[in-house]
Amino acid sequence: MTHYDALETRDPARRAEDEARALGALIAHAREQADGVTRHLADREISRQVDRAELATLPVLRKSDLGAAQKAHPPFGGFVAARTHHAFQSPGPIYEPGGTGADWYRMGRFLYAAGLNHDDLVQNCFSYHMTPAGMMFENGAASVGARVFPAGTGQTELQAEAMVHLGVTAYAGTPDYLKVILDKASELGLSPRVTRAVVGGGALFPSLRAEYADRGITCTQCYATADLGNIAYESAGPDGAAPEGMIVDEGVIVEIVRPGTGDPVAEGEVGEVVVTTLNRDYPLIRFATGDLSAVLPGVSACGRTNMRIKGWMGRADQTAKVKGMFIRPEQVAALVARHPEVARARVVVTRADESDRMQVRVESDGVDADAVAASVREVMKLGGEVEIVAPGSLPNDGKVIDDQRSYD
């Protein structure tokens, strides 16, 4: 089996040495070019070669820290070390830079592992507006020579027609939306030629992966964020065996730490994913994702030797990702603040018919459900069913987001 480059098959000891040298050089560069990094690391003495033991002593950078830095030092908080081509906004708001250099987001490694190449036309159904997901996959497709139909989101009937008329061979987007397009195509009597799907932005549930396989589509997923780019990705074994876990990308260093701390946990123990990206344009050191995962022992059957993680296993906080959008506790608080008649609110996330469902339960004895529903759309950027419940009836467990989906 061929690989994207020689980095993927390095001896682990050689990779550790390379990472230590690269990280020491990156931190020295960042301290000269990005005053946000300098402020965050303060006056700590840092070695020229930074191994994982030393890395674990450095402070964790949380999204809230980054947001506060961006407010104090707009737009990027002083964490950008070079001029970049794009600027993006994610919910929060958090602002991210974006580059157009070769595989800037490191998505190419994932697409290559998924089998995409210059023969493919990719229907990219990630958004190209405000957030960087569309550009992330566009940049990755270019690195493997694939052509792109920048479809974006929505207009499902037109998406289905274009998929067939253009001869699209691969899909990029959230896991759920491909099924929506394929179902619409069937309704229209169309027969798409898609054989591969590369997905992210939400959980790929086993039942949905199996449904795509039944349609002749091999579906693999990556773990990426707007701040960090690609973190880890799936790769099938040489005999086409189903992927086991996710392989960490060669351009990042991943630690699994005890939530709320920066202390690495034992191999196999579930903890929070903390990522250091070796991107010299946007060097984030020990950036806490808020996601839970665990190290998977051993190496991939595909021959790639980097550390594997079990994939996304939930959130270290109560934040949930619904249809590719994060729902955060502070948004629930903002919803309650808009309606004085509401005492408390609780978002319940479930799954039905291979699609996420969001219900917002609010305690009140006199609020208009339609008004609350309108606020939900404004605050959370998603529609959801609103249920008015009696005051005092919601569980007294401190939980405002209840994600009831199963990831088994």
C-alpha beads as a LAMMPS data file, in Angstrom:
LAMMPS data file: protein, C-alpha beads

408 atoms
407 bonds

1 atom types
1 bond types

-500.0 500.0 xlo xhi
-500.0 500.0 ylo yhi
-500.0 500.0 zlo zhi

Masses

1 110.0

Atoms # bond

1 1 1 0.000 0.000 0.000
2 1 1 1.356 3.429 -0.933
3 1 1 1.299 6.373 1.427
4 1 1 0.948 10.123 1.165
5 1 1 4.616 10.620 2.127
6 1 1 7.449 8.986 4.058
7 1 1 6.453 10.702 7.319
8 1 1 3.577 8.272 7.757
9 1 1 5.780 5.190 8.120
10 1 1 8.527 6.570 10.365
11 1 1 9.851 4.511 13.229
12 1 1 8.110 5.845 16.377
13 1 1 11.440 6.745 18.005
14 1 1 12.460 8.711 14.899
15 1 1 9.085 10.469 14.879
16 1 1 9.516 11.464 18.541
17 1 1 12.947 12.932 17.794
18 1 1 11.644 14.809 14.761
19 1 1 8.694 16.165 16.729
20 1 1 10.917 17.357 19.580
21 1 1 13.153 19.300 17.190
22 1 1 10.210 20.706 15.229
23 1 1 8.350 21.740 18.382
24 1 1 11.360 23.494 19.884
25 1 1 11.894 25.425 16.642
26 1 1 8.172 26.198 16.373
27 1 1 7.965 27.659 19.887
28 1 1 11.070 29.791 19.299
29 1 1 9.560 31.061 16.025
30 1 1 6.153 31.691 17.626
31 1 1 7.662 33.692 20.475
32 1 1 9.330 35.964 17.928
33 1 1 6.374 36.341 15.552
34 1 1 3.198 35.824 17.636
35 1 1 2.930 37.883 20.820
36 1 1 -0.147 35.921 21.895
37 1 1 1.989 32.808 22.203
38 1 1 4.593 34.829 24.117
39 1 1 1.951 36.068 26.556
40 1 1 0.484 32.588 27.010
41 1 1 3.827 30.887 27.674
42 1 1 4.994 33.859 29.769
43 1 1 8.646 33.689 30.785
44 1 1 8.969 29.912 30.898
45 1 1 12.325 28.521 29.905
46 1 1 11.794 26.067 27.060
47 1 1 14.363 23.711 25.580
48 1 1 15.534 23.786 21.983
49 1 1 14.114 20.288 21.652
50 1 1 10.774 19.821 23.407
51 1 1 9.835 16.216 24.126
52 1 1 6.411 15.102 25.301
53 1 1 7.422 15.219 28.969
54 1 1 8.376 18.884 28.680
55 1 1 5.355 19.644 26.509
56 1 1 3.114 18.324 29.299
57 1 1 4.468 21.026 31.656
58 1 1 3.333 23.896 29.414
59 1 1 -0.004 25.628 30.037
60 1 1 -3.107 24.428 28.203
61 1 1 -4.733 26.949 25.851
62 1 1 -8.513 26.723 26.034
63 1 1 -11.017 28.107 23.567
64 1 1 -12.183 30.552 26.229
65 1 1 -8.570 31.771 26.575
66 1 1 -8.334 32.230 22.822
67 1 1 -11.660 34.092 22.747
68 1 1 -10.544 36.429 25.541
69 1 1 -7.236 37.075 23.748
70 1 1 -9.079 37.879 20.524
71 1 1 -11.264 40.412 22.301
72 1 1 -8.215 42.054 23.858
73 1 1 -6.044 41.835 20.735
74 1 1 -8.309 41.557 17.677
75 1 1 -8.730 39.782 15.443
76 1 1 -6.640 36.680 16.194
77 1 1 -5.396 37.373 19.728
78 1 1 -1.781 37.608 18.611
79 1 1 -1.535 33.881 17.818
80 1 1 -0.962 34.253 14.065
81 1 1 2.724 34.269 13.111
82 1 1 2.402 35.120 9.388
83 1 1 0.096 36.872 6.963
84 1 1 -2.631 34.458 5.792
85 1 1 -5.070 34.585 2.899
86 1 1 -8.437 34.080 4.619
87 1 1 -10.220 35.018 7.822
88 1 1 -13.121 32.944 9.157
89 1 1 -15.619 33.171 11.996
90 1 1 -16.901 30.240 14.026
91 1 1 -19.609 30.322 16.725
92 1 1 -18.444 32.007 19.880
93 1 1 -17.431 34.060 18.003
94 1 1 -13.926 32.756 17.429
95 1 1 -11.909 33.990 14.452
96 1 1 -9.515 31.730 12.537
97 1 1 -6.949 32.487 9.853
98 1 1 -6.809 30.377 6.713
99 1 1 -4.015 29.702 4.266
100 1 1 -3.963 28.510 0.670
101 1 1 -0.510 26.923 0.664
102 1 1 0.009 23.267 -0.170
103 1 1 -2.183 21.180 2.153
104 1 1 -2.330 24.047 4.674
105 1 1 -5.056 22.312 6.703
106 1 1 -3.437 18.861 6.279
107 1 1 -6.608 17.357 4.802
108 1 1 -4.736 15.821 1.868
109 1 1 -3.382 12.988 3.994
110 1 1 -6.943 11.966 4.899
111 1 1 -8.259 12.209 1.342
112 1 1 -5.307 10.212 0.030
113 1 1 -5.944 7.480 2.619
114 1 1 -9.582 7.438 1.478
115 1 1 -8.428 6.720 -2.073
116 1 1 -9.147 10.062 -3.726
117 1 1 -6.932 11.131 -6.620
118 1 1 -6.832 13.081 -9.891
119 1 1 -9.589 10.895 -11.380
120 1 1 -12.138 12.126 -8.838
121 1 1 -14.651 14.957 -8.890
122 1 1 -15.597 15.780 -5.302
123 1 1 -18.965 17.306 -4.438
124 1 1 -17.930 19.471 -1.497
125 1 1 -21.030 20.029 0.633
126 1 1 -19.271 21.819 3.460
127 1 1 -20.034 25.514 3.794
128 1 1 -17.730 27.986 2.090
129 1 1 -19.122 30.906 4.066
130 1 1 -18.018 32.267 7.440
131 1 1 -16.549 28.951 8.663
132 1 1 -13.537 27.252 7.032
133 1 1 -14.794 23.686 6.448
134 1 1 -15.425 24.167 2.727
135 1 1 -11.979 25.626 2.148
136 1 1 -10.375 22.934 4.290
137 1 1 -11.628 20.165 2.008
138 1 1 -11.042 22.262 -1.125
139 1 1 -7.407 22.671 -0.106
140 1 1 -7.057 18.959 0.654
141 1 1 -8.607 17.925 -2.658
142 1 1 -6.130 20.129 -4.515
143 1 1 -3.242 18.400 -2.748
144 1 1 -4.285 14.999 -4.143
145 1 1 -5.160 16.364 -7.589
146 1 1 -8.937 15.904 -7.330
147 1 1 -11.348 18.334 -8.958
148 1 1 -14.038 19.981 -6.831
149 1 1 -17.664 20.955 -7.307
150 1 1 -18.064 23.611 -4.539
151 1 1 -21.684 22.781 -3.766
152 1 1 -21.934 24.094 -0.219
153 1 1 -25.087 23.379 1.773
154 1 1 -28.794 23.312 0.967
155 1 1 -30.787 23.105 -2.306
156 1 1 -30.949 19.322 -2.080
157 1 1 -32.745 18.730 -5.375
158 1 1 -30.161 20.746 -7.282
159 1 1 -27.418 18.916 -5.369
160 1 1 -28.816 15.551 -6.491
161 1 1 -29.162 16.641 -10.114
162 1 1 -25.660 18.118 -10.231
163 1 1 -24.206 14.996 -8.625
164 1 1 -25.471 12.940 -11.557
165 1 1 -25.062 15.442 -14.406
166 1 1 -21.452 16.284 -13.466
167 1 1 -20.476 12.671 -12.895
168 1 1 -19.440 13.251 -9.271
169 1 1 -17.440 10.313 -7.882
170 1 1 -16.850 11.429 -4.294
171 1 1 -18.742 13.325 -1.606
172 1 1 -17.333 15.585 1.107
173 1 1 -19.585 16.894 3.860
174 1 1 -21.310 15.986 7.089
175 1 1 -22.195 12.287 7.476
176 1 1 -25.967 12.762 7.380
177 1 1 -26.308 15.021 4.359
178 1 1 -25.127 12.500 1.772
179 1 1 -28.090 10.274 2.664
180 1 1 -30.420 13.236 2.156
181 1 1 -28.998 13.827 -1.329
182 1 1 -29.075 10.139 -2.262
183 1 1 -32.682 9.773 -1.093
184 1 1 -33.645 12.813 -3.152
185 1 1 -31.845 11.350 -6.173
186 1 1 -33.824 8.125 -5.804
187 1 1 -37.029 10.129 -5.569
188 1 1 -36.100 11.873 -8.831
189 1 1 -35.160 8.623 -10.564
190 1 1 -31.473 9.522 -10.704
191 1 1 -28.506 7.191 -10.256
192 1 1 -25.420 8.868 -8.733
193 1 1 -21.958 7.380 -9.406
194 1 1 -20.464 8.262 -6.015
195 1 1 -18.233 5.497 -4.663
196 1 1 -16.392 7.319 -1.864
197 1 1 -17.436 9.686 0.890
198 1 1 -15.094 11.661 3.143
199 1 1 -16.964 13.110 6.077
200 1 1 -16.539 15.179 9.213
201 1 1 -18.356 17.721 11.332
202 1 1 -20.381 15.089 13.174
203 1 1 -20.394 11.468 14.254
204 1 1 -20.463 8.764 11.588
205 1 1 -22.786 6.212 13.157
206 1 1 -22.164 2.526 12.307
207 1 1 -25.668 2.068 10.892
208 1 1 -25.181 4.975 8.503
209 1 1 -21.763 3.732 7.391
210 1 1 -23.351 0.327 6.719
211 1 1 -26.157 1.914 4.700
212 1 1 -23.620 3.699 2.510
213 1 1 -21.698 0.454 2.063
214 1 1 -24.908 -1.211 0.893
215 1 1 -25.152 1.532 -1.747
216 1 1 -21.595 0.798 -2.902
217 1 1 -20.047 3.806 -1.149
218 1 1 -16.967 3.548 1.066
219 1 1 -17.334 6.176 3.782
220 1 1 -14.450 7.281 6.017
221 1 1 -14.241 10.115 8.496
222 1 1 -11.720 12.554 9.854
223 1 1 -11.481 14.474 13.096
224 1 1 -10.764 18.121 12.364
225 1 1 -11.519 21.549 13.819
226 1 1 -11.614 25.063 12.427
227 1 1 -8.744 26.109 14.699
228 1 1 -6.421 23.164 14.141
229 1 1 -7.239 21.674 10.750
230 1 1 -7.046 17.899 10.491
231 1 1 -6.165 16.094 13.726
232 1 1 -6.753 12.419 12.898
233 1 1 -8.316 10.306 10.176
234 1 1 -9.479 6.830 9.304
235 1 1 -7.671 4.484 6.965
236 1 1 -8.823 1.052 5.851
237 1 1 -6.499 -1.934 6.052
238 1 1 -4.714 -3.294 2.953
239 1 1 -7.475 -5.859 2.414
240 1 1 -10.186 -3.214 2.681
241 1 1 -10.900 -4.075 6.305
242 1 1 -12.971 -1.567 8.239
243 1 1 -10.935 1.228 9.869
244 1 1 -9.972 0.728 13.493
245 1 1 -9.675 4.017 15.333
246 1 1 -8.142 7.140 13.807
247 1 1 -4.513 7.783 12.920
248 1 1 -3.075 11.036 14.263
249 1 1 -1.962 13.403 11.504
250 1 1 1.775 13.959 11.073
251 1 1 1.436 17.733 11.465
252 1 1 0.097 17.698 15.014
253 1 1 1.038 16.323 18.427
254 1 1 -1.915 14.869 20.316
255 1 1 -2.110 14.370 24.076
256 1 1 -4.986 12.831 26.029
257 1 1 -5.273 14.609 29.385
258 1 1 -7.507 14.489 32.412
259 1 1 -10.393 16.909 31.752
260 1 1 -9.885 20.277 33.403
261 1 1 -6.133 19.718 33.718
262 1 1 -3.111 19.394 31.461
263 1 1 -2.021 16.074 32.948
264 1 1 -1.694 13.185 30.447
265 1 1 -3.681 10.067 31.315
266 1 1 -2.542 6.455 30.966
267 1 1 -2.791 4.849 27.545
268 1 1 -6.335 3.650 26.930
269 1 1 -7.902 5.934 29.543
270 1 1 -10.523 8.349 28.254
271 1 1 -9.572 12.003 28.561
272 1 1 -9.650 15.357 26.812
273 1 1 -7.888 15.762 23.467
274 1 1 -5.189 18.451 23.609
275 1 1 -3.464 19.292 20.320
276 1 1 -0.284 21.119 19.385
277 1 1 -0.192 22.044 15.718
278 1 1 3.152 22.390 13.948
279 1 1 1.717 25.027 11.579
280 1 1 4.253 27.893 11.605
281 1 1 1.593 30.332 10.341
282 1 1 -0.807 29.575 13.190
283 1 1 1.071 27.821 16.010
284 1 1 -1.349 26.694 18.706
285 1 1 0.476 25.069 21.629
286 1 1 -1.518 22.582 23.758
287 1 1 -4.903 23.708 22.477
288 1 1 -7.727 21.987 24.372
289 1 1 -10.455 20.789 22.031
290 1 1 -13.031 19.919 24.703
291 1 1 -13.453 16.523 22.995
292 1 1 -13.004 13.158 24.673
293 1 1 -11.020 10.266 23.249
294 1 1 -8.446 7.645 24.225
295 1 1 -5.242 6.249 22.769
296 1 1 -5.738 3.004 20.879
297 1 1 -2.779 0.613 21.398
298 1 1 -0.800 -0.690 18.449
299 1 1 -0.490 0.620 14.900
300 1 1 -2.807 0.641 11.937
301 1 1 -2.989 -2.356 9.621
302 1 1 -2.511 0.056 6.710
303 1 1 1.157 0.488 7.635
304 1 1 0.959 4.005 9.032
305 1 1 2.850 4.074 12.321
306 1 1 1.626 7.170 14.139
307 1 1 -0.413 7.024 17.329
308 1 1 -4.070 6.099 16.976
309 1 1 -7.015 7.409 18.946
310 1 1 -10.439 5.845 19.326
311 1 1 -12.126 8.776 17.646
312 1 1 -14.643 11.212 19.053
313 1 1 -16.134 9.894 22.321
314 1 1 -18.160 12.887 23.488
315 1 1 -17.402 16.209 25.096
316 1 1 -15.380 16.999 28.188
317 1 1 -17.970 19.665 28.884
318 1 1 -21.682 19.680 28.040
319 1 1 -21.195 21.050 24.548
320 1 1 -22.804 18.881 21.854
321 1 1 -22.409 18.900 18.092
322 1 1 -25.787 18.752 16.336
323 1 1 -25.934 18.594 12.540
324 1 1 -22.385 19.886 12.410
325 1 1 -23.037 22.852 14.751
326 1 1 -21.851 23.130 18.345
327 1 1 -24.511 23.792 20.975
328 1 1 -22.918 25.261 24.101
329 1 1 -24.191 25.797 27.657
330 1 1 -23.775 29.558 27.305
331 1 1 -26.241 29.495 24.393
332 1 1 -28.824 27.808 26.616
333 1 1 -28.253 30.544 29.200
334 1 1 -28.704 33.207 26.507
335 1 1 -31.985 31.578 25.472
336 1 1 -33.318 31.697 29.037
337 1 1 -32.208 35.337 29.404
338 1 1 -34.348 36.293 26.394
339 1 1 -37.546 35.077 28.062
340 1 1 -38.205 36.232 31.669
341 1 1 -41.093 33.752 31.882
342 1 1 -38.662 30.837 31.508
343 1 1 -37.078 29.553 34.711
344 1 1 -34.782 26.893 33.250
345 1 1 -34.099 25.196 29.925
346 1 1 -32.612 21.896 28.848
347 1 1 -31.564 20.819 25.348
348 1 1 -32.087 17.112 24.664
349 1 1 -30.276 15.657 21.649
350 1 1 -31.423 12.347 20.187
351 1 1 -31.178 10.562 16.852
352 1 1 -33.895 9.159 14.570
353 1 1 -33.888 8.017 10.938
354 1 1 -30.122 8.612 10.720
355 1 1 -30.545 12.279 11.586
356 1 1 -29.915 14.378 14.688
357 1 1 -32.947 15.651 16.581
358 1 1 -32.909 18.553 19.044
359 1 1 -35.637 19.223 21.583
360 1 1 -35.582 22.267 23.851
361 1 1 -37.512 21.815 27.089
362 1 1 -38.277 24.982 29.018
363 1 1 -39.826 25.391 32.460
364 1 1 -42.587 27.995 32.341
365 1 1 -46.266 28.451 33.001
366 1 1 -46.849 31.278 30.556
367 1 1 -44.385 31.508 27.665
368 1 1 -45.225 31.372 23.965
369 1 1 -43.670 28.274 22.402
370 1 1 -43.379 29.913 18.969
371 1 1 -41.436 32.817 20.458
372 1 1 -39.059 30.402 22.183
373 1 1 -38.639 28.456 18.933
374 1 1 -37.696 31.670 17.123
375 1 1 -35.121 32.423 19.820
376 1 1 -33.720 28.904 19.518
377 1 1 -33.097 29.461 15.807
378 1 1 -31.468 32.836 16.443
379 1 1 -29.272 31.777 19.360
380 1 1 -28.341 28.223 18.339
381 1 1 -28.496 28.599 14.541
382 1 1 -30.609 25.414 14.388
383 1 1 -34.282 24.625 14.524
384 1 1 -35.608 22.412 17.286
385 1 1 -38.826 21.192 18.839
386 1 1 -39.845 23.261 21.871
387 1 1 -41.640 21.614 24.775
388 1 1 -43.061 23.708 27.610
389 1 1 -42.906 21.846 30.925
390 1 1 -44.101 22.721 34.404
391 1 1 -41.814 24.730 36.706
392 1 1 -39.622 22.438 38.790
393 1 1 -40.057 19.408 36.519
394 1 1 -36.618 19.366 34.860
395 1 1 -34.004 17.191 36.604
396 1 1 -31.989 19.015 39.255
397 1 1 -28.618 17.696 38.053
398 1 1 -26.955 20.825 36.725
399 1 1 -27.180 19.552 33.148
400 1 1 -28.435 21.952 30.477
401 1 1 -27.457 19.849 27.433
402 1 1 -28.411 16.182 27.512
403 1 1 -26.883 14.258 24.598
404 1 1 -28.743 10.935 24.514
405 1 1 -27.229 9.637 21.257
406 1 1 -25.392 6.327 21.366
407 1 1 -21.905 6.198 19.842
408 1 1 -21.484 2.411 20.109

Bonds

1 1 1 2
2 1 2 3
3 1 3 4
4 1 4 5
5 1 5 6
6 1 6 7
7 1 7 8
8 1 8 9
9 1 9 10
10 1 10 11
11 1 11 12
12 1 12 13
13 1 13 14
14 1 14 15
15 1 15 16
16 1 16 17
17 1 17 18
18 1 18 19
19 1 19 20
20 1 20 21
21 1 21 22
22 1 22 23
23 1 23 24
24 1 24 25
25 1 25 26
26 1 26 27
27 1 27 28
28 1 28 29
29 1 29 30
30 1 30 31
31 1 31 32
32 1 32 33
33 1 33 34
34 1 34 35
35 1 35 36
36 1 36 37
37 1 37 38
38 1 38 39
39 1 39 40
40 1 40 41
41 1 41 42
42 1 42 43
43 1 43 44
44 1 44 45
45 1 45 46
46 1 46 47
47 1 47 48
48 1 48 49
49 1 49 50
50 1 50 51
51 1 51 52
52 1 52 53
53 1 53 54
54 1 54 55
55 1 55 56
56 1 56 57
57 1 57 58
58 1 58 59
59 1 59 60
60 1 60 61
61 1 61 62
62 1 62 63
63 1 63 64
64 1 64 65
65 1 65 66
66 1 66 67
67 1 67 68
68 1 68 69
69 1 69 70
70 1 70 71
71 1 71 72
72 1 72 73
73 1 73 74
74 1 74 75
75 1 75 76
76 1 76 77
77 1 77 78
78 1 78 79
79 1 79 80
80 1 80 81
81 1 81 82
82 1 82 83
83 1 83 84
84 1 84 85
85 1 85 86
86 1 86 87
87 1 87 88
88 1 88 89
89 1 89 90
90 1 90 91
91 1 91 92
92 1 92 93
93 1 93 94
94 1 94 95
95 1 95 96
96 1 96 97
97 1 97 98
98 1 98 99
99 1 99 100
100 1 100 101
101 1 101 102
102 1 102 103
103 1 103 104
104 1 104 105
105 1 105 106
106 1 106 107
107 1 107 108
108 1 108 109
109 1 109 110
110 1 110 111
111 1 111 112
112 1 112 113
113 1 113 114
114 1 114 115
115 1 115 116
116 1 116 117
117 1 117 118
118 1 118 119
119 1 119 120
120 1 120 121
121 1 121 122
122 1 122 123
123 1 123 124
124 1 124 125
125 1 125 126
126 1 126 127
127 1 127 128
128 1 128 129
129 1 129 130
130 1 130 131
131 1 131 132
132 1 132 133
133 1 133 134
134 1 134 135
135 1 135 136
136 1 136 137
137 1 137 138
138 1 138 139
139 1 139 140
140 1 140 141
141 1 141 142
142 1 142 143
143 1 143 144
144 1 144 145
145 1 145 146
146 1 146 147
147 1 147 148
148 1 148 149
149 1 149 150
150 1 150 151
151 1 151 152
152 1 152 153
153 1 153 154
154 1 154 155
155 1 155 156
156 1 156 157
157 1 157 158
158 1 158 159
159 1 159 160
160 1 160 161
161 1 161 162
162 1 162 163
163 1 163 164
164 1 164 165
165 1 165 166
166 1 166 167
167 1 167 168
168 1 168 169
169 1 169 170
170 1 170 171
171 1 171 172
172 1 172 173
173 1 173 174
174 1 174 175
175 1 175 176
176 1 176 177
177 1 177 178
178 1 178 179
179 1 179 180
180 1 180 181
181 1 181 182
182 1 182 183
183 1 183 184
184 1 184 185
185 1 185 186
186 1 186 187
187 1 187 188
188 1 188 189
189 1 189 190
190 1 190 191
191 1 191 192
192 1 192 193
193 1 193 194
194 1 194 195
195 1 195 196
196 1 196 197
197 1 197 198
198 1 198 199
199 1 199 200
200 1 200 201
201 1 201 202
202 1 202 203
203 1 203 204
204 1 204 205
205 1 205 206
206 1 206 207
207 1 207 208
208 1 208 209
209 1 209 210
210 1 210 211
211 1 211 212
212 1 212 213
213 1 213 214
214 1 214 215
215 1 215 216
216 1 216 217
217 1 217 218
218 1 218 219
219 1 219 220
220 1 220 221
221 1 221 222
222 1 222 223
223 1 223 224
224 1 224 225
225 1 225 226
226 1 226 227
227 1 227 228
228 1 228 229
229 1 229 230
230 1 230 231
231 1 231 232
232 1 232 233
233 1 233 234
234 1 234 235
235 1 235 236
236 1 236 237
237 1 237 238
238 1 238 239
239 1 239 240
240 1 240 241
241 1 241 242
242 1 242 243
243 1 243 244
244 1 244 245
245 1 245 246
246 1 246 247
247 1 247 248
248 1 248 249
249 1 249 250
250 1 250 251
251 1 251 252
252 1 252 253
253 1 253 254
254 1 254 255
255 1 255 256
256 1 256 257
257 1 257 258
258 1 258 259
259 1 259 260
260 1 260 261
261 1 261 262
262 1 262 263
263 1 263 264
264 1 264 265
265 1 265 266
266 1 266 267
267 1 267 268
268 1 268 269
269 1 269 270
270 1 270 271
271 1 271 272
272 1 272 273
273 1 273 274
274 1 274 275
275 1 275 276
276 1 276 277
277 1 277 278
278 1 278 279
279 1 279 280
280 1 280 281
281 1 281 282
282 1 282 283
283 1 283 284
284 1 284 285
285 1 285 286
286 1 286 287
287 1 287 288
288 1 288 289
289 1 289 290
290 1 290 291
291 1 291 292
292 1 292 293
293 1 293 294
294 1 294 295
295 1 295 296
296 1 296 297
297 1 297 298
298 1 298 299
299 1 299 300
300 1 300 301
301 1 301 302
302 1 302 303
303 1 303 304
304 1 304 305
305 1 305 306
306 1 306 307
307 1 307 308
308 1 308 309
309 1 309 310
310 1 310 311
311 1 311 312
312 1 312 313
313 1 313 314
314 1 314 315
315 1 315 316
316 1 316 317
317 1 317 318
318 1 318 319
319 1 319 320
320 1 320 321
321 1 321 322
322 1 322 323
323 1 323 324
324 1 324 325
325 1 325 326
326 1 326 327
327 1 327 328
328 1 328 329
329 1 329 330
330 1 330 331
331 1 331 332
332 1 332 333
333 1 333 334
334 1 334 335
335 1 335 336
336 1 336 337
337 1 337 338
338 1 338 339
339 1 339 340
340 1 340 341
341 1 341 342
342 1 342 343
343 1 343 344
344 1 344 345
345 1 345 346
346 1 346 347
347 1 347 348
348 1 348 349
349 1 349 350
350 1 350 351
351 1 351 352
352 1 352 353
353 1 353 354
354 1 354 355
355 1 355 356
356 1 356 357
357 1 357 358
358 1 358 359
359 1 359 360
360 1 360 361
361 1 361 362
362 1 362 363
363 1 363 364
364 1 364 365
365 1 365 366
366 1 366 367
367 1 367 368
368 1 368 369
369 1 369 370
370 1 370 371
371 1 371 372
372 1 372 373
373 1 373 374
374 1 374 375
375 1 375 376
376 1 376 377
377 1 377 378
378 1 378 379
379 1 379 380
380 1 380 381
381 1 381 382
382 1 382 383
383 1 383 384
384 1 384 385
385 1 385 386
386 1 386 387
387 1 387 388
388 1 388 389
389 1 389 390
390 1 390 391
391 1 391 392
392 1 392 393
393 1 393 394
394 1 394 395
395 1 395 396
396 1 396 397
397 1 397 398
398 1 398 399
399 1 399 400
400 1 400 401
401 1 401 402
402 1 402 403
403 1 403 404
404 1 404 405
405 1 405 406
406 1 406 407
407 1 407 408
